[in-house]
Amino acid sequence: SGLSGLREVLLLLFVSTISFISMERELRCPVCEEMVKQPIVLPCLHSVCVLCAAEVLVQRGYPPPELPPEPNTPTSSPNTRSPRQARRPPPKTDRLDRVLRTVCGTYPGRRRKDTPVLIMMFPCPTCRCDVELGERGLMDCLRNLTLERIVERYRHTVSLGSMAVMCQFCKPPQTLEATKGCADCRANFCNECFKLYHPWGTPRAQHEHILPTHCFRPKVLVCVEHEQERLQFYCRSCQRLLCALCKLRRVHSGHKVMPIAQAHQALKDKITKEMNYVLANQEMVQAQITQVESAIAQTEVNSAVAKEQLNQCVSELRGVLAERQGALAKTIEGARAQRAEALNSQLSEKQSLLENAGLLTYTQELLKETDQPCFVQAARITHNRLVNAIDNLQHFSLTADPSFRHYHMDVSRELKLLCSMDFIQAPLAPVIDTQKTLAYDQLYLCWRLPQDSAPAWHYSVEYQRKVGGRLEEVGGTSAVIDRLEMDSVYVLRVRGCNKAGYGEYSEEVYLHTPPAPVLSFCLDSRWGLHAERIALGKGQTYARSVPGLTLLQAADRALTSCHLTSDLLVADVSVTQGRHYWVCSVEPGSYLVKVGVGLEAKLQEWFHLPQDMASPRYDPDSGHDSGAEDAQDCPPPFCFLTMGMGKILLPKSASSNASSAPLTAPLPPRLGVCLDFEKGRVTFYDAHSLRVLWEGTVDCSAPICPAFCFIGGGALQLQELIILQHANYVHGDN
């Protein structure tokens, strides 16, 4: 048992030593990468040496600040001088005389009005961003006394053998090593000298004694702007310590300011809880360390494989280039031989024309022939050769082109390709087409890749309401999502994938599903349709009204009024129960188009009769006609909204002032209509945002039909179901 206890103690000491050694990186300055000396807290809450901060500011072109001297600690003594001293020139003597003035006060000879206000920006090496120091620069930064104490304890724990701090009051040569330091006297004492200078029963006996040190720190933090004012409050909004005077400033009005004791306890509890959580999850930390180490090893392996693939690709390119070079060189050599042969033949022929050459000598000998028949027989070929020679002499041209301009290569395109040769990149974030993306009976998402993006093999579409869903391996640049909940907002995003992996996600889009199931129908032309004025499109989902000659003739018969005719189109289905929703779009250039619902029997009855649409009695607009006014207790038989000339008329509600005029609003690109048969309510929406435009009542004692009325020229288009539209698109691609 004794050996096991000793083993546990040794193991605990070993773990503590390892923890202290691993803690050393937490105590290093991010600028000089050594133990911090006189650390100050930047506004970003990171700590650096005050000398390092001053050097960085000078390197950025700011005027040299007033610096404190480096503390006379053993690490800066001649025997154990830090390597940082060799990299940085020693401070000037006049700067060494200013002890902590940059932290505790202003230089006496400087007046604030002498120079303009200079806002200093310090590049924090930890958070890698510029931190605003303010016009006072390093003077606004508090010393990190806690970090100094931790460094001091670390030095005493790890490097106790080299920490020789001598008593400052022993008389030489009997100077003893100091065992205590006094924070009030700011001096180091041995045991005897401490008792001598702190006699029992005197105020000095109440002084705070600490470990021996050459770097005495203030006992408490004081405000950098109000001297001798202790920091007693903490502003959570600004994350700054405040004194009682700073708390009264207007800049902190409305901020959450708490006493320092409360902030201390709250932060201490949070840190303790977080530390306990980390300690309780050491296995998770070790698993993550293993995962990181595996990733590092895999990185090395994968990088080696990538380099090998790169070398292989370049070798293949070299091989192809060498093979192509040989083929092209062979072609040039063949052309050279052919041309050289032709030119040599021409050269021989030309040389034969010279004096004493073969042809001329042969001709001279031929002329000596006296036998005429023999001469004529032999002279024919010579005559032809001489004629050709004279012709070539008069019209000389080379039999072959000596230039090889047709064999010059233009490799600019190939060089451009080689220079742009790079590793494959993942696709960029797709751009969602908001004009085509919509929510109707299903969600339809349409997107495209940026012009400079790498191609994508497939896409991943994510959509989310309360629980997430994913649609993988989407081909093309559109997707249809079904099985949705009504009257809900869905968040969608998409990303592309190729051999390099997945790219970035697109920006999120929000689509609002309809408030009720979608009603699918076509336009029925059995009622009130005049073929000379109304034309239906293919599928009977599009209608256009064109006032023709009949309207012109009708207007010519009366000089005092204009008689307009109306054309009614209804749906080929009727509603007898439930809630239903449909969407249509009205052409902005339409004169007057009414969209709504009505009782099937009443609509058939009213629009079968010739009517003067200029009369207010027969204006079927949201039930606000004379018939509705006579029987206010009964809902109107129909409910319409009037649109025209790029505007939509919103009728006044029953609760509004009777003298107030109806409102007009811009015509939305798509108009949504929702019919609640049980409640007898009709709601009109902006179909893009599902914003309610107007709501009215309708009599639902009998079947109800969606209805559309044209007065003058106009056009409307019913929204096609996404499932049908996408099926036609896929069928067209096939």
C-alpha positions in Angstrom: 0.0 0.0 0.0 2.9 2.3 0.7 4.4 1.7 -2.7 1.0 2.3 -4.4 0.5 5.6 -2.5 4.0 6.7 -3.4 3.3 5.8 -7.1 0.1 7.9 -7.0 2.0 10.9 -5.6 4.7 10.6 -8.2 2.1 10.2 -11.0 0.2 13.3 -9.7 3.5 15.3 -9.6 4.3 14.2 -13.1 0.8 15.2 -14.4 1.1 18.6 -12.7 4.5 19.2 -14.2 3.2 18.2 -17.7 0.1 20.5 -17.2 2.4 23.5 -16.2 4.7 22.9 -19.2 1.7 22.7 -21.5 0.3 25.8 -19.9 3.4 27.7 -21.0 2.0 28.5 -24.5 -1.0 30.2 -22.7 1.5 32.6 -21.1 3.4 33.6 -24.2 3.0 36.9 -25.9 1.6 36.5 -29.5 4.1 39.1 -30.8 7.5 38.1 -29.4 6.4 34.5 -28.5 8.0 34.7 -25.1 6.7 34.9 -21.6 4.7 38.1 -21.3 6.2 41.0 -19.4 4.0 43.8 -18.1 1.1 42.5 -20.2 -1.7 44.9 -21.1 -5.3 44.0 -22.1 -6.3 45.2 -25.6 -9.9 46.2 -26.3 -10.4 42.8 -27.9 -9.5 41.3 -24.5 -6.2 39.7 -25.7 -3.0 40.4 -23.9 0.4 41.5 -25.2 3.6 42.9 -23.7 3.5 46.6 -23.4 6.9 46.9 -25.1 5.8 44.7 -28.0 2.7 46.7 -28.4 4.7 49.9 -28.6 7.1 48.4 -31.2 4.2 47.4 -33.4 2.7 50.8 -33.2 6.0 52.4 -34.2 6.4 50.1 -37.1 2.9 51.1 -38.3 4.0 54.8 -38.4 2.6 56.0 -35.2 4.7 58.4 -33.0 6.8 56.6 -30.3 4.7 56.2 -27.1 6.0 56.6 -23.7 7.1 53.2 -22.4 7.9 51.7 -19.0 11.2 50.1 -18.5 11.5 46.3 -18.7 11.3 44.8 -15.2 14.6 43.7 -13.6 13.6 40.1 -13.5 16.1 37.2 -13.7 14.9 36.5 -17.2 16.3 39.9 -18.2 19.5 39.8 -16.2 22.8 39.5 -18.1 23.3 35.8 -17.1 19.9 34.6 -18.4 19.0 37.3 -20.9 16.1 36.5 -23.2 16.7 35.9 -26.9 14.3 38.8 -27.6 16.9 41.3 -26.5 19.1 40.2 -29.5 16.3 40.9 -31.9 15.2 44.2 -30.6 17.4 47.2 -29.9 17.5 48.2 -26.2 15.2 51.1 -25.2 16.7 54.5 -24.9 17.8 55.8 -21.5 15.3 58.5 -21.4 12.5 56.0 -22.0 13.8 53.8 -19.1 13.2 56.7 -16.7 9.5 56.8 -17.3 8.1 54.1 -15.1 4.6 53.0 -16.2 3.5 56.5 -17.3 1.8 55.1 -20.3 -0.4 53.0 -18.1 -0.9 55.2 -15.1 -0.8 58.8 -16.3 0.0 61.3 -19.0 3.4 62.8 -19.8 3.6 66.1 -17.9 5.0 68.1 -20.9 2.2 67.1 -23.3 -0.9 69.1 -23.8 -3.8 67.5 -25.6 -4.6 70.5 -27.7 -1.0 70.7 -29.1 -1.7 68.0 -31.7 -4.9 66.8 -33.4 -6.6 63.7 -32.1 -5.0 60.5 -33.4 -7.0 57.3 -33.3 -4.5 54.4 -33.1 -5.3 51.1 -34.7 -3.4 48.1 -33.3 -3.2 44.8 -35.3 -4.0 42.2 -32.8 -2.0 39.0 -33.8 -4.5 36.7 -32.0 -7.8 37.8 -33.5 -6.0 39.0 -36.7 -8.0 42.3 -37.0 -7.3 45.9 -36.3 -8.3 47.0 -32.8 -9.1 50.7 -32.1 -7.1 51.9 -29.1 -8.6 55.4 -29.0 -6.9 58.8 -28.9 -4.9 57.9 -25.7 -3.4 54.9 -27.2 -1.8 52.4 -24.8 -2.8 54.6 -21.9 -6.4 53.3 -22.1 -5.2 49.7 -21.8 -5.2 48.2 -18.3 -2.4 46.0 -17.0 -3.3 42.3 -16.8 -2.3 41.8 -13.2 -3.9 38.4 -13.1 -1.7 37.2 -15.9 1.4 38.7 -14.3 0.6 36.7 -11.1 0.1 33.5 -13.1 3.4 34.0 -14.8 5.1 34.7 -11.5 3.7 31.5 -10.0 4.7 29.6 -13.1 8.3 30.8 -12.8 8.4 29.8 -9.1 7.0 26.4 -9.8 8.9 25.4 -12.9 12.1 27.4 -12.7 12.6 27.6 -9.0 16.3 26.7 -9.2 17.2 29.7 -11.4 15.1 32.2 -9.5 17.7 33.8 -7.3 16.1 36.8 -5.6 18.3 38.3 -2.9 17.3 40.3 0.1 17.5 44.1 -0.4 18.3 44.9 3.2 21.0 42.5 4.2 24.4 44.2 4.5 27.1 42.6 2.2 28.9 40.3 2.2 26.3 38.4 4.3 23.4 39.0 1.8 20.9 36.2 2.1 18.3 34.9 -0.4 14.9 36.6 0.0 12.1 34.5 1.3 9.3 37.1 1.2 8.3 40.1 -0.7 6.2 43.0 0.6 3.5 44.4 -1.8 3.3 47.6 0.2 7.0 48.3 0.6 7.7 46.9 -2.9 10.8 45.2 -1.6 12.2 41.7 -1.0 13.3 40.5 2.5 14.8 37.5 4.2 13.1 36.2 7.3 15.2 38.3 9.7 15.0 41.5 7.8 11.2 41.1 7.3 10.7 40.8 11.1 13.0 43.7 11.6 11.2 46.0 9.2 7.7 44.8 10.1 7.7 44.8 13.9 4.8 43.3 15.7 2.1 45.7 16.7 2.9 48.4 14.1 1.0 49.3 10.9 3.7 47.7 8.9 2.9 44.3 10.4 -0.4 44.5 8.4 1.5 44.7 5.1 0.7 42.0 2.5 3.6 39.6 2.0 4.1 37.8 -1.2 6.7 35.6 -2.9 10.0 37.3 -3.7 9.9 39.0 -7.0 11.6 41.8 -9.0 8.4 42.9 -10.6 6.0 44.4 -8.1 2.5 45.0 -9.3 -0.1 47.4 -8.0 -2.3 45.8 -5.4 -5.5 46.9 -7.1 -6.6 48.2 -10.5 -7.3 51.9 -10.7 -9.1 53.8 -13.5 -6.8 54.9 -16.3 -8.7 58.2 -16.6 -9.6 59.0 -13.0 -6.5 58.4 -10.8 -7.0 56.8 -7.4 -10.5 55.6 -8.4 -10.9 51.9 -8.0 -12.7 49.9 -10.7 -15.9 48.8 -8.9 -18.3 48.2 -11.8 -18.5 46.2 -15.0 -20.4 47.2 -18.2 -21.7 44.1 -20.0 -22.6 46.2 -23.1 -19.1 47.7 -23.5 -17.3 44.8 -21.7 -15.3 47.3 -19.8 -14.4 47.9 -16.2 -15.7 51.2 -14.8 -15.1 53.3 -11.8 -17.8 55.3 -10.0 -17.2 58.3 -12.2 -17.1 56.4 -15.4 -20.5 54.9 -14.5 -22.1 58.3 -14.5 -21.1 59.1 -18.1 -23.8 59.4 -20.7 -22.1 56.9 -22.9 -23.1 54.1 -20.5 -26.8 55.3 -20.1 -29.1 52.3 -20.8 -26.2 49.8 -20.6 -26.3 46.9 -18.2 -23.8 47.9 -15.5 -23.3 45.6 -12.5 -21.1 45.7 -9.4 -17.7 44.1 -9.9 -18.5 41.4 -7.2 -21.6 40.3 -9.1 -19.7 40.2 -12.4 -16.8 38.3 -10.7 -19.2 35.7 -9.3 -21.1 35.3 -12.5 -18.0 34.9 -14.7 -16.4 32.6 -12.1 -19.4 30.4 -12.1 -19.4 30.2 -15.9 -15.7 29.4 -16.1 -16.0 26.8 -13.4 -19.0 25.2 -15.1 -17.2 25.2 -18.5 -14.0 23.8 -17.0 -15.9 21.0 -15.3 -17.6 20.2 -18.5 -14.3 20.0 -20.3 -12.8 17.8 -17.5 -15.9 15.6 -17.6 -15.5 15.0 -21.3 -11.8 14.1 -21.5 -12.6 11.0 -23.5 -14.4 13.2 -26.1 -11.4 15.5 -26.2 -9.1 12.5 -26.6 -11.3 11.1 -29.4 -11.2 14.5 -31.1 -7.4 14.6 -30.7 -7.2 11.2 -32.3 -9.4 12.3 -35.1 -7.2 15.4 -35.7 -4.1 13.3 -35.6 -5.6 10.9 -38.1 -6.6 13.8 -40.3 -3.0 15.1 -40.2 -1.7 11.7 -41.2 -4.3 11.4 -43.9 -3.4 14.8 -45.2 0.2 13.7 -45.6 -0.9 10.6 -47.4 -3.4 12.4 -49.6 -0.9 15.2 -50.5 1.6 12.6 -51.6 -1.0 10.9 -53.7 -2.0 14.2 -55.2 1.6 15.0 -56.0 2.0 11.6 -57.7 -1.1 12.2 -59.7 0.2 15.7 -60.7 3.6 14.2 -61.8 1.7 11.5 -63.7 -0.5 14.0 -65.5 2.5 16.2 -66.4 4.4 13.1 -67.6 1.5 12.2 -69.8 1.5 15.7 -71.2 5.2 15.5 -71.8 4.8 12.1 -73.6 2.0 13.5 -75.8 4.0 16.6 -76.6 7.1 14.5 -77.5 5.0 12.2 -79.7 3.4 15.1 -81.4 6.7 16.8 -81.8 8.1 13.7 -83.6 5.2 13.5 -85.9 5.3 17.1 -86.8 9.1 17.0 -87.3 8.6 14.0 -89.6 6.1 16.0 -91.7 8.5 18.9 -92.0 11.3 16.5 -93.0 9.2 14.9 -95.8 8.3 18.3 -97.1 11.9 19.4 -97.1 13.0 16.3 -99.0 10.3 16.7 -101.6 11.1 20.4 -102.2 14.8 19.7 -102.2 14.4 17.1 -104.9 12.3 19.5 -107.1 14.8 22.3 -106.6 17.8 20.1 -107.4 16.2 19.0 -110.6 15.5 22.6 -111.6 19.1 23.5 -110.7 20.5 20.8 -112.9 18.3 22.0 -115.8 19.5 25.6 -115.3 23.1 24.5 -115.1 22.7 22.7 -118.5 22.0 26.1 -120.1 25.3 27.5 -119.2 28.2 27.6 -121.8 30.1 24.3 -122.1 27.2 22.6 -120.4 25.8 19.3 -121.6 22.7 20.6 -123.6 24.5 23.3 -125.4 27.5 21.1 -126.2 25.2 18.4 -127.5 23.3 21.0 -129.6 26.6 22.3 -131.1 27.5 18.8 -132.1 24.0 18.2 -133.5 24.4 21.2 -135.8 27.4 19.6 -137.3 25.2 16.8 -138.7 25.1 17.1 -142.6 22.7 14.4 -143.3 19.4 16.2 -143.4 17.0 13.3 -142.6 19.1 12.2 -139.7 19.4 15.8 -138.4 15.6 16.3 -138.5 15.0 13.0 -136.7 17.5 13.9 -134.0 16.7 17.6 -133.7 13.0 17.3 -132.7 13.7 16.4 -129.0 16.5 19.0 -128.7 14.3 21.6 -130.2 11.6 20.9 -127.6 14.1 21.0 -124.8 15.5 24.3 -126.0 12.0 25.8 -126.3 11.2 24.7 -122.8 14.5 26.1 -121.6 13.9 29.5 -123.3 10.4 29.6 -121.9 11.6 28.8 -118.4 14.3 31.4 -118.8 11.8 34.1 -119.8 9.2 33.0 -117.2 11.3 31.8 -114.4 9.7 30.5 -111.2 10.9 28.1 -108.5 9.4 24.6 -108.8 9.1 24.5 -105.0 8.5 27.1 -102.3 11.6 27.3 -100.1 9.7 28.9 -97.2 8.0 26.8 -94.6 5.4 29.5 -93.5 2.7 26.9 -93.7 4.5 24.8 -91.2 4.6 27.5 -88.5 2.6 26.6 -85.4 0.3 28.9 -83.3 0.4 27.5 -79.8 -1.1 30.6 -78.1 -4.3 28.7 -77.3 -2.4 25.7 -76.0 -0.1 27.9 -73.9 -3.1 29.7 -72.5 -4.6 26.3 -71.6 -1.4 25.1 -70.0 -1.0 28.4 -68.1 -4.6 28.1 -66.8 -4.1 24.4 -66.0 -5.1 24.0 -62.3 -6.6 21.6 -59.9 -10.3 21.0 -60.3 -12.5 23.3 -58.2 -15.7 22.6 -56.5 -18.7 24.5 -58.0 -19.4 28.0 -56.7 -22.5 28.8 -54.8 -25.5 28.6 -57.2 -27.7 31.6 -57.9 -31.4 30.9 -57.3 -33.7 32.3 -59.9 -36.3 34.1 -57.8 -38.5 34.8 -60.8 -39.1 31.1 -61.5 -38.9 29.8 -57.9 -42.3 29.6 -56.3 -44.6 27.6 -54.0 -47.9 26.4 -55.3 -49.1 22.8 -55.1 -45.5 22.0 -54.6 -42.2 23.8 -54.1 -40.4 24.6 -57.4 -36.7 25.7 -57.0 -34.8 26.9 -60.0 -31.1 28.0 -60.0 -28.0 28.4 -62.2 -24.3 28.4 -61.6 -22.2 31.6 -61.9 -20.5 32.1 -65.3 -17.0 31.5 -63.9 -18.0 28.4 -61.9 -16.7 24.9 -62.4 -19.4 22.6 -63.8 -21.4 20.5 -61.3 -22.2 16.8 -61.7 -25.3 17.0 -59.5 -26.8 19.2 -56.8 -28.0 18.8 -53.3 -31.1 20.6 -52.3 -32.0 21.2 -48.6 -35.3 22.4 -47.3 -36.3 22.9 -43.8 -39.4 23.8 -41.8 -39.4 22.5 -38.2 -37.7 19.2 -39.2 -35.1 19.1 -41.9 -35.3 17.2 -45.2 -32.8 16.6 -48.0 -33.2 15.8 -51.7 -29.9 14.3 -52.9 -28.5 13.7 -56.4 -30.6 16.3 -58.2 -29.8 16.4 -61.9 -30.3 19.6 -63.9 -30.9 23.0 -62.4 -34.4 22.7 -60.9 -36.1 20.6 -58.3 -39.7 19.9 -57.2 -40.4 19.2 -53.5 -43.7 17.7 -52.5 -45.4 16.5 -49.3 -45.6 20.0 -47.8 -47.6 21.5 -45.0 -50.1 24.2 -45.8 -49.5 27.8 -44.7 -45.9 27.2 -43.7 -42.6 28.9 -44.5 -39.9 26.7 -45.9 -36.2 27.6 -46.1 -34.3 26.3 -49.1 -30.7 26.3 -50.3 -28.7 24.3 -52.9 -25.1 23.4 -53.6 -23.3 21.7 -56.4 -21.0 18.8 -56.4 -18.3 17.5 -58.8 -15.1 15.4 -58.5 -13.6 18.1 -56.2 -16.5 17.7 -53.7 -19.4 19.9 -52.6 -19.2 23.6 -53.1 -20.7 26.4 -51.1 -24.4 26.7 -50.4 -26.5 29.3 -52.2 -28.2 32.1 -50.4 -31.3 30.9 -48.5 -34.7 31.5 -50.0 -38.0 31.5 -48.1 -41.1 30.2 -49.7 -44.6 30.4 -48.1 -46.9 27.6 -49.0 -50.6 28.4 -49.8 -53.1 28.7 -47.0 -55.3 26.0 -48.5 -55.1 23.1 -51.0 -54.7 24.2 -54.6 -57.8 24.0 -56.8 -57.0 23.0 -60.4 -59.4 24.1 -63.1 -59.8 25.4 -66.6 -61.8 28.3 -68.0 -65.3 27.4 -69.2 -66.5 29.4 -72.1 -70.2 28.2 -72.0 -71.5 31.4 -70.4 -71.4 34.8 -72.0 -68.5 34.2 -74.4 -68.4 36.2 -77.5 -66.0 34.6 -80.0 -65.3 38.0 -81.7 -64.1 39.5 -78.4 -62.7 36.6 -76.3 -60.0 34.2 -77.3 -58.9 31.2 -75.2 -55.4 29.8 -75.3 -54.3 26.2 -75.5 -55.4 24.2 -72.5 -58.0 26.9 -71.6 -55.8 28.4 -68.9 -55.2 31.7 -70.8 -57.8 34.2 -72.0 -57.6 37.5 -73.9 -60.3 40.1 -74.5 -60.0 42.3 -77.6 -62.7 44.9 -78.1 -63.4 44.9 -81.8 -65.7 46.7 -84.3 -68.9 46.0 -82.3 -67.7 48.1 -79.4 -66.8 50.9 -81.8 -70.2 50.8 -83.4 -72.0 50.7 -80.1 -70.1 53.8 -79.0 -71.0 55.6 -82.2 -74.8 55.1 -81.6 -74.8 57.3 -78.5 -73.2 60.6 -78.0 -73.9 61.1 -74.4 -72.7 57.8 -72.9 -70.5 54.9 -73.6 -72.1 51.4 -73.4 -69.5 48.8 -72.4 -70.1 45.1 -72.6 -68.8 42.6 -70.2 -67.6 39.1 -70.9 -67.7 36.4 -68.2 -65.5 33.3 -67.9 -66.0 30.8 -65.1 -64.2 27.7 -63.9 -65.2 24.3 -65.2 -65.5 23.1 -61.6 -67.6 24.3 -58.7 -66.9 24.3 -54.9 -69.3 22.8 -52.4 -67.1 22.4 -49.3 -63.7 23.0 -47.8 -61.0 25.6 -48.4 -59.4 26.1 -51.8 -56.7 28.3 -53.3 -55.8 29.3 -56.8 -53.5 31.8 -58.5 -53.8 33.9 -61.7 -51.9 36.8 -63.2 -53.5 39.7 -65.0 -51.7 41.6 -67.7 -50.8 45.1 -66.4 -52.1 46.7 -69.7 -55.6 45.4 -69.2 -58.4 47.9 -69.1 -60.7 46.3 -66.5 -60.6 42.7 -65.2 -62.6 41.4 -62.3 -61.3 38.3 -60.4 -63.3 36.5 -57.7 -66.1 34.0 -57.0 -69.8 33.9 -57.2 -72.9 31.6 -56.9 -73.1 29.5 -60.0 -76.8 30.0 -60.5 -76.7 33.8 -59.9 -73.7 34.3 -62.3 -75.5 32.3 -65.0 -78.7 34.3 -64.4 -77.1 37.8 -64.3 -74.7 37.4 -67.2 -77.2 35.9 -69.6 -79.1 39.2 -69.6 -77.8 42.2 -71.6 -76.7 44.8 -69.1 -75.4 48.4 -69.2 -72.1 48.0 -67.2 -72.0 51.7 -66.7 -75.0 51.4 -64.4 -73.9 51.0 -60.7 -76.8 48.6 -60.1 -75.2 45.8 -62.1 -71.6 46.4 -61.1 -70.7 43.1 -59.4 -67.8 44.4 -57.4 -67.4 42.7 -54.0 -71.1 42.8 -53.2 -71.2 46.6 -53.0 -74.1 47.0 -55.4 -77.6 48.3 -54.7 -78.9 44.7 -54.3 -76.4 44.1 -51.5 -77.3 47.4 -49.9 -81.0 46.4 -49.8 -80.3 43.3 -47.9 -77.2 43.9 -45.7 -77.9 40.9 -43.6 -77.5 38.5 -46.5 -74.0 37.9 -47.9 -73.6 39.1 -51.5 -73.9 36.4 -54.2 -70.5 37.1 -55.5 -67.2 38.8 -54.5 -64.8 40.4 -57.0 -61.7 42.5 -57.0 -61.3 44.9 -59.9 -57.9 45.4 -61.6 -56.8 47.5 -64.5 -54.1 49.8 -65.9 -51.5 48.3 -63.5 -53.6 49.0 -60.4 -55.9 47.0 -58.1 -58.9 48.5 -56.4 -59.3 47.6 -52.8 -62.9 48.2 -51.8 -63.6 50.0 -48.5 -64.6 47.8 -45.6 -68.0 47.9 -43.9 -66.4 49.4 -40.7 -64.7 52.3 -42.5 -66.2 55.7 -43.1 -68.9 55.6 -45.8 -67.5 58.8 -47.3 -63.9 57.5 -47.6 -62.8 56.4 -51.1 -61.6 52.9 -51.9 -57.8 52.5 -52.0 -55.7 51.5 -54.9 -52.5 49.4 -54.8 -50.0 48.3 -57.4 -51.0 45.2 -59.3 -49.1 42.2 -58.0 -47.4 39.9 -60.6 -49.6 37.1 -59.4 -52.9 37.3 -57.5 -54.0 34.5 -55.1 -57.6 33.7 -54.1 -58.6 31.6 -51.2 -62.2 30.5 -50.7 -63.4 29.2 -47.3 -66.7 27.6 -48.2 -67.8 26.9 -44.6 -67.1 30.4 -43.4 -68.3 32.2 -46.6 -65.0 34.1 -46.8 -62.9 35.0 -49.8 -59.3 36.3 -49.2 -57.2 37.9 -51.9 -53.4 37.6 -51.6 -50.2 38.8 -53.2 -49.3 35.3 -54.4 -45.5 36.0 -54.2 -45.4 37.0 -50.5 -48.8 35.7 -49.5 -49.6 39.2 -48.1 -53.4 39.6 -47.6 -54.7 42.4 -49.9 -58.4 42.3 -49.1 -61.0 40.0 -47.6 -64.7 39.8 -48.3 -67.8 37.7 -47.8 -69.9 35.7 -50.2 -73.1 33.6 -50.1 -72.1 29.9 -49.9 -75.6 28.5 -49.7 -75.1 26.9 -53.2 -72.2 25.8 -55.3 -69.5 28.5 -55.9 -67.5 29.0 -59.0 -64.3 31.0 -59.6 -65.2 33.7 -62.1 -63.4 36.3 -64.3 -65.0 39.2 -66.0 -63.5 41.3 -68.8 -64.6 44.9 -69.5 -62.6 46.2 -72.4 -59.3 44.8 -73.5 -57.3 42.6 -71.2 -55.7 39.2 -70.6 -55.2 36.8 -67.7 -53.3 33.5 -67.2 -54.1 30.8 -64.6 -51.2 29.4 -62.7 -50.3 26.0 -64.0 -49.7 23.2 -61.4 -46.0 22.7 -60.8 -46.3 18.9 -61.1 -47.8 19.3 -64.6 -45.3 22.0 -65.6 -42.3 19.9 -64.5 -43.7 16.8 -66.2 -44.0 18.7 -69.4 -40.5 20.0 -69.0 -39.0 16.5 -68.4 -41.0 15.1 -71.3 -39.8 17.8 -73.6 -36.2 17.1 -72.6 -36.6 13.4 -73.4 
